[in-house]
Amino acid sequence: MDITENQGRPLLKDTLAVLNPATGEVVDTVKCDSIGEINAKIVSLHHGFQKWSKTTADERSILLRKWYDNIMAHQQDLAKLITLENGKPFKEALGEVVYAAKYLEWFAEEAKRIYGRTVPASSANKRIIVTREPIGVVAAITPWNFPAAMITRKVGPALAAGCTFIVKPAPDTPLTAFEMFRLGYEAGIPEDVMGCVLADGKQVGELFTSHPLIRKVTFTGSTAVGKELIKNSASTVKNVSMELGGHAPLIVDKEADLDLAVQQTIASKFRNAGQTCICANRLIVHEAIAGVFTSKLVQAVSLLKVGNGLDESVAIGPIINKKGFNKIVNQIKDAVKKGAKVATGGKYIVDDDTNACFVYPTILTNVDDSMIIMHEETFGPVAPIVTFQSIDEAIRLANDTPYGLAAYFFTENVSRGMYLSENLQYGVIGWNDGGPSTVQAPFGGMKESGIGREGGSEGIESYLEVKYVSIKLAD
């Protein structure tokens, strides 16, 4: 986004054109916020926190539930908006809207389950009471690939806990966020309880991490940016939760149901054109069944239609922008140059007039460790296949990365399955399941894939402070 100088202080341009990545057409033009406007919103949320934090759990639960109902009543319109600004097929967009709404429904209930406890004291005339209280103003930065769900799984627990909330959505996809917040205000949530702003990511990150009134920063995005936010948050000792990059392995054991493995591999790898943080990035297949599995996968993948997500027959939409497209293409070219074979796909298209970018779903064989795709997240519809002989070799290949967000494996052998689940260093694991994400389970990564968990009963914990009171009774 362009930045201009105003008396030595960088400010955003007044407006931003949101483009349809499938056509290059302008979907809408939106107003950008100045740093001064964002600061004013933070101050307003700080004042709003004084009131919101004192509301009852029932009051917060009712409003979150009304917001859920509003989103569900407008799910078709929201899904179309997601497809227009994000590019994902409409059916997938509709699924995301429902998934996003369910976080509000889930945390509407969790609001009523913020329990304290009493602790036995060491003196007969003392009592110890432990309570949990909302942390304060929460600031969030969310990505473009799930413009609805990445917001609700942060704002849901924040509001349920009694926090106030500000979010900066990705500039590629702000329209979904704005519309969802409008529906939230319509449901009765006050504007000094949550707000949505649009501005330059680096500037907002610096403001959020340094602002004395913000007590928590939550981010979903790249590990590199996450590290900067963590470092910058240290100056004011903020609570942080980070859902960062992934490099998910998908292991197909010799005792797998191959038809199921193929079906679920496609569900994991090619959802949102492979532009998800938990999609399978490396297929690790037992050599005894590699030929059959690859043949079945190639046959199924070759049927996936590429195009505009508003076309009901399309399974693979556009790549979000030229930067993402170039990364995917460079990984394909690097792999082929180093000896990889294209089993299907390998084609890519960019329209120089509209900048619309498409990559056809691609399967690569004869892949080895020298290729970039085996070490870096692709964020595109490309699946490299390597083989293994022993289960320990598969685990070693899977864990050979600084990331630990999601992993998948397919086997009908329970003993091998338990061994895999206990030895894979990942926060989310799908066993015969290419779509393990669900609102009632704690989502998050190990190693450099993040800090904290979102969803489940664990999802509200990082929005709460623990306090204990020691009471000395009269002798």
C-alpha positions in Angstrom: 0.0 0.0 0.0 1.4 3.4 -0.9 2.5 5.7 2.0 2.9 9.4 1.9 4.8 11.7 4.3 2.9 14.2 6.3 5.1 16.4 8.5 7.5 13.6 8.9 4.9 11.0 9.9 3.9 8.3 7.5 0.1 8.1 6.8 -1.8 5.8 4.5 -3.6 7.0 1.4 -7.2 7.9 2.1 -8.7 5.0 0.2 -7.9 1.5 -0.9 -9.4 -0.4 -3.9 -10.2 -4.0 -3.1 -9.8 -6.2 -6.2 -11.3 -9.5 -7.3 -8.3 -11.8 -7.7 -10.1 -13.8 -10.4 -10.8 -10.8 -12.6 -8.8 -7.9 -11.4 -12.0 -5.9 -11.2 -12.6 -3.4 -8.3 -15.0 -4.9 -5.8 -15.2 -1.8 -3.7 -13.2 1.1 -2.5 -12.8 1.5 1.2 -11.5 4.3 3.5 -8.2 3.8 5.3 -7.6 4.9 8.9 -4.9 7.3 9.9 -2.7 6.5 12.9 -4.5 9.2 14.8 -7.9 7.6 14.1 -6.6 4.2 15.2 -5.2 5.7 18.4 -8.6 7.3 19.1 -10.3 4.0 18.6 -7.9 2.3 21.1 -8.7 5.0 23.7 -12.4 4.5 23.1 -12.0 0.7 23.6 -10.1 1.3 26.8 -13.0 3.3 28.1 -15.4 0.8 26.8 -13.5 -1.9 28.7 -14.4 -0.3 32.0 -18.1 -1.1 31.3 -17.9 -4.2 29.2 -15.7 -6.0 31.7 -18.3 -5.5 34.4 -21.2 -7.0 32.3 -22.4 -10.4 33.3 -21.5 -13.6 31.5 -25.1 -14.0 30.5 -25.2 -10.5 28.9 -22.1 -11.1 26.9 -23.3 -14.6 25.9 -26.7 -13.2 24.6 -25.0 -10.6 22.4 -22.5 -13.1 20.9 -25.4 -15.4 20.2 -27.3 -12.6 18.5 -24.2 -11.8 16.4 -24.0 -15.5 15.4 -27.7 -15.5 14.4 -27.1 -12.4 12.3 -24.2 -13.9 10.4 -26.1 -17.1 9.8 -29.0 -15.1 8.4 -26.6 -13.4 6.0 -24.4 -16.3 5.2 -25.1 -16.3 1.4 -24.2 -12.6 1.1 -21.1 -13.0 3.2 -19.9 -16.0 1.2 -20.3 -14.2 -2.0 -18.3 -11.3 -0.6 -15.5 -13.7 0.5 -15.4 -15.2 -3.0 -15.3 -11.7 -4.6 -12.4 -10.4 -2.6 -10.6 -13.7 -1.7 -11.2 -15.8 -4.8 -12.1 -19.1 -3.1 -14.9 -21.2 -4.5 -18.3 -20.1 -3.3 -19.0 -23.5 -1.6 -15.8 -23.2 0.4 -16.6 -19.6 1.2 -20.1 -20.6 2.5 -18.4 -23.3 4.6 -16.1 -20.6 6.1 -18.9 -18.4 7.0 -20.6 -21.2 9.0 -17.3 -22.1 10.6 -16.7 -18.5 11.5 -20.1 -18.1 13.1 -19.7 -21.2 15.1 -16.8 -19.6 17.0 -19.2 -17.0 18.2 -21.7 -19.6 19.2 -19.1 -21.7 21.0 -17.6 -18.8 23.0 -21.1 -17.4 23.8 -21.3 -20.6 25.9 -17.7 -20.5 27.2 -18.5 -17.0 28.6 -20.5 -18.8 31.3 -17.8 -21.2 32.2 -15.0 -18.8 33.4 -14.6 -20.4 36.7 -12.6 -19.6 39.8 -11.7 -21.8 42.7 -10.8 -21.8 46.4 -7.4 -23.0 47.6 -6.8 -24.6 51.0 -4.8 -22.1 53.1 -2.0 -23.0 55.4 -3.6 -21.2 58.3 -6.9 -21.9 59.9 -7.9 -18.3 59.8 -7.1 -17.6 56.2 -9.1 -18.2 53.0 -7.6 -18.1 49.4 -9.9 -17.3 46.5 -8.7 -17.5 42.9 -10.5 -15.6 40.2 -9.9 -14.9 36.5 -10.5 -11.5 35.0 -10.4 -10.1 31.4 -7.0 -9.0 30.3 -8.0 -5.6 28.8 -7.9 -4.2 25.3 -7.0 -6.9 22.7 -5.4 -6.0 19.3 -5.6 -8.5 16.5 -4.0 -8.7 13.0 -5.6 -11.3 10.7 -4.7 -12.7 7.2 -6.6 -12.7 3.9 -7.0 -16.5 3.4 -9.8 -16.9 5.9 -11.2 -13.3 6.2 -14.1 -14.3 8.4 -12.9 -17.3 10.6 -9.6 -15.8 11.5 -11.4 -12.9 13.1 -14.2 -14.7 15.0 -11.9 -17.2 16.7 -10.1 -14.2 18.2 -13.0 -11.7 18.8 -15.3 -14.5 20.1 -13.1 -15.4 23.2 -12.0 -11.8 23.7 -15.6 -10.5 24.0 -16.7 -13.6 26.0 -14.0 -13.0 28.5 -15.0 -9.4 29.0 -12.2 -7.8 26.9 -12.6 -5.1 24.2 -11.2 -5.8 20.8 -9.6 -4.0 17.8 -8.6 -5.8 14.5 -6.7 -4.9 11.4 -7.8 -7.3 8.6 -5.6 -7.9 5.6 -5.8 -5.1 2.9 -6.6 -7.8 0.3 -9.8 -8.8 2.1 -11.2 -6.1 4.4 -14.8 -6.1 3.1 -15.7 -9.3 4.9 -14.5 -8.0 8.2 -16.3 -4.7 7.8 -19.6 -6.5 7.0 -19.2 -8.9 9.9 -18.6 -6.1 12.3 -21.7 -4.2 11.0 -23.7 -7.3 11.8 -22.2 -7.4 15.2 -23.2 -3.8 15.9 -26.6 -4.5 14.6 -26.8 -7.4 17.1 -26.2 -4.9 19.9 -22.5 -5.0 20.6 -21.4 -1.5 21.3 -18.9 0.3 19.1 -16.6 1.0 22.1 -16.4 -2.8 22.6 -15.0 -3.8 19.2 -13.7 -2.0 16.2 -12.2 -2.8 12.8 -9.5 -0.6 11.2 -7.6 -0.6 7.9 -4.1 0.7 7.7 -0.5 -0.3 6.8 0.5 -3.5 8.5 3.9 -2.4 9.7 2.7 0.8 11.1 -0.3 -0.8 12.9 1.9 -3.6 14.2 4.3 -1.0 15.7 1.3 0.9 17.2 -0.4 -2.2 18.6 2.8 -3.6 20.2 3.9 -0.3 21.8 0.5 1.1 22.9 0.2 1.3 26.7 -3.5 0.7 26.6 -3.3 -2.6 24.7 -2.7 -5.5 26.9 -2.7 -8.4 24.4 -1.7 -8.8 20.8 -3.0 -11.8 18.8 -1.8 -12.5 15.2 -2.3 -15.1 12.5 0.3 -14.9 9.7 3.9 -15.6 8.8 6.5 -16.7 11.4 8.8 -13.8 10.4 6.2 -11.2 11.1 5.1 -13.0 14.3 8.7 -12.9 15.6 8.8 -9.1 15.1 5.5 -8.7 16.9 6.7 -10.8 19.8 9.9 -8.9 20.0 8.1 -5.5 19.9 5.6 -6.6 22.5 8.3 -7.2 25.0 8.8 -3.4 25.6 5.4 -3.3 27.3 5.3 -7.0 28.4 2.1 -7.7 26.5 0.4 -11.1 26.5 0.7 -12.5 22.9 -0.8 -15.4 21.1 0.5 -16.3 17.7 -0.7 -18.7 15.0 2.2 -18.7 12.6 3.5 -20.6 9.5 3.3 -24.3 8.8 4.9 -26.9 6.6 2.5 -29.8 7.1 3.5 -33.3 6.3 1.0 -35.9 5.1 2.0 -39.5 5.7 0.4 -42.4 3.8 1.2 -45.7 5.5 1.3 -49.0 3.7 -1.8 -50.0 5.6 -3.8 -47.0 4.7 -7.2 -47.0 3.0 -5.9 -45.5 -0.3 -9.2 -44.2 -1.6 -9.8 -42.4 1.7 -6.3 -41.1 1.7 -6.7 -39.7 -1.8 -10.0 -38.0 -0.9 -8.7 -36.5 2.3 -5.4 -35.4 0.7 -7.3 -33.4 -1.8 -9.5 -31.9 0.9 -6.4 -30.8 2.8 -4.0 -29.8 0.0 -6.3 -28.1 -2.5 -8.8 -26.2 -0.2 -8.6 -22.5 -1.0 -6.1 -23.4 -3.8 -3.6 -24.6 -1.2 -3.6 -21.2 0.4 -4.0 -22.3 4.0 -1.6 -22.6 6.9 -2.5 -26.2 7.7 -2.7 -27.6 4.2 -0.5 -30.6 3.4 2.8 -29.3 2.0 4.7 -32.6 1.8 3.3 -36.0 0.9 5.4 -38.8 2.5 4.2 -42.1 1.1 5.3 -45.7 1.9 7.2 -47.0 -1.1 5.1 -50.2 -1.2 2.0 -48.3 -2.2 3.5 -45.1 -3.6 2.7 -46.1 -7.2 -0.9 -46.9 -6.7 -1.5 -43.9 -4.4 0.1 -41.5 -6.9 -1.9 -42.9 -9.8 -5.2 -42.5 -7.8 -4.3 -39.0 -6.7 -3.3 -37.9 -10.1 -6.5 -39.2 -11.6 -8.6 -37.4 -9.0 -6.6 -34.1 -9.1 -6.7 -33.9 -12.9 -10.5 -33.5 -12.6 -10.3 -30.4 -10.5 -11.5 -27.3 -12.5 -9.6 -24.0 -12.2 -11.4 -20.7 -12.6 -13.5 -18.0 -11.0 -14.9 -19.1 -7.6 -18.4 -17.9 -8.5 -18.6 -20.7 -11.1 -20.2 -23.6 -9.2 -18.1 -26.1 -11.1 -14.8 -24.6 -10.1 -12.7 -26.3 -7.3 -9.5 -24.2 -7.6 -9.8 -20.4 -7.5 -7.2 -17.8 -8.2 -4.0 -17.1 -6.3 -4.5 -14.0 -4.1 -1.9 -11.8 -5.7 1.2 -11.7 -7.9 3.6 -12.1 -5.0 2.0 -15.4 -3.9 1.8 -16.6 -7.5 5.5 -15.9 -8.0 6.5 -17.9 -4.9 4.5 -20.9 -6.1 5.8 -20.8 -9.6 9.4 -20.5 -8.4 9.0 -23.6 -6.2 7.7 -25.6 -9.2 10.5 -24.4 -11.4 13.1 -25.1 -8.8 11.9 -28.6 -8.3 11.7 -29.4 -12.0 15.2 -28.0 -12.5 16.5 -30.3 -9.8 14.9 -33.4 -11.3 11.3 -33.5 -10.1 8.7 -34.9 -12.5 5.3 -33.3 -13.1 2.7 -36.1 -12.7 -0.2 -33.7 -13.4 -0.6 -29.9 -13.6 2.5 -27.8 -13.7 0.6 -25.1 -15.6 0.1 -21.5 -14.5 -1.5 -18.4 -16.0 -1.2 -14.7 -15.2 -3.2 -12.1 -17.0 -0.9 -9.1 -17.5 -3.8 -6.7 -17.9 -5.7 -7.7 -14.7 -2.9 -9.4 -12.7 -5.3 -12.4 -12.2 -3.2 -15.4 -11.4 -4.0 -19.1 -11.5 -2.0 -22.2 -10.8 -3.3 -25.6 -11.9 -3.3 -28.3 -9.2 0.1 -30.0 -9.5 1.6 -33.3 -8.3 5.4 -33.6 -8.3 7.2 -36.9 -8.1 10.9 -37.8 -7.9 11.2 -35.1 -5.3 14.3 -34.9 -3.0 15.5 -32.8 -0.1 17.5 -30.4 -2.2 14.3 -28.7 -3.5 12.9 -25.5 -1.9 9.4 -26.9 -1.8 10.6 -29.5 0.8 11.7 -26.7 3.2 9.4 -23.7 2.6 5.6 -23.4 2.9 4.2 -23.2 -0.7 0.8 -21.6 0.0 -0.4 -23.0 -3.3 -1.9 -26.0 -5.1 1.3 -28.0 -5.4 1.9 -31.4 -3.8 5.4 -33.0 -3.8 5.6 -36.7 -3.1 8.6 -38.5 -1.4 8.7 -42.1 -0.3 9.8 -43.9 2.9 10.5 -47.4 4.0 10.2 -47.4 7.8 7.8 -45.6 10.1 10.7 -43.9 11.9 12.0 -42.6 8.6 8.6 -41.1 7.9 8.5 -39.4 11.3 12.1 -38.1 10.8 11.1 -36.6 7.5 7.9 -35.1 8.9 9.6 -33.5 11.9 12.6 -32.2 9.9 11.3 -28.6 10.0 11.2 -25.7 12.4 7.5 -25.6 12.1 4.9 -27.7 14.0 1.4 -26.5 13.2 -0.5 -29.4 11.5 0.3 -32.9 10.3 -1.7 -35.7 8.8 -1.3 -39.5 8.5 -3.4 -42.3 7.0 -3.3 -45.8 8.4 -5.8 -48.5 9.4 -3.2 -50.0 11.8 -4.0 -48.6 15.3 -0.6 -49.4 16.8 1.2 -47.6 14.0 -1.3 -44.8 14.2 -0.7 -44.3 17.9 3.0 -44.4 17.4 2.7 -41.7 14.7 0.4 -39.4 16.8 2.7 -39.6 19.8 5.9 -38.9 17.8 4.9 -36.2 15.4 5.8 -32.7 16.7 2.7 -30.9 15.7 -0.1 -29.1 17.6 -2.9 -30.3 15.2 -2.9 -33.9 13.8 -5.4 -35.5 11.5 -5.5 -39.3 11.6 -7.4 -40.4 8.5 -8.8 -36.9 8.5 -7.8 -34.1 6.1 -9.9 -31.5 7.8 -9.4 -31.7 11.6 -10.1 -28.0 12.4 -13.2 -27.5 14.6 -14.4 -24.8 17.0 -14.5 -27.2 20.1 -10.8 -28.2 19.8 -7.7 -26.2 20.7 -6.0 -25.0 17.5 -2.3 -24.0 17.5 1.2 -25.0 16.7 4.5 -26.2 18.3 8.0 -24.9 17.7 8.1 -21.9 15.4 4.4 -22.3 14.4 3.1 -20.3 17.3 2.2 -19.6 20.9 -1.1 -20.4 22.5 -4.3 -22.1 21.3 -7.5 -20.9 19.7 -10.8 -22.7 20.0 -12.0 -25.2 22.6 -12.1 -24.5 26.3 -8.4 -23.5 26.0 -9.2 -20.7 23.5 -10.4 -18.3 26.1 -7.6 -18.8 28.6 -5.1 -16.3 27.1 -7.7 -13.5 27.3 -7.9 -13.8 31.1 -5.6 -12.8 34.0 -5.4 -14.9 37.1 -5.8 -13.2 40.5 -5.8 -14.6 44.0 -7.1 -13.0 47.2 -5.8 -14.1 50.6 -8.3 -13.3 53.3 -7.2 -13.2 56.9 -10.2 -13.8 59.2 -10.6 -12.3 62.6 -8.9 -14.3 65.4 
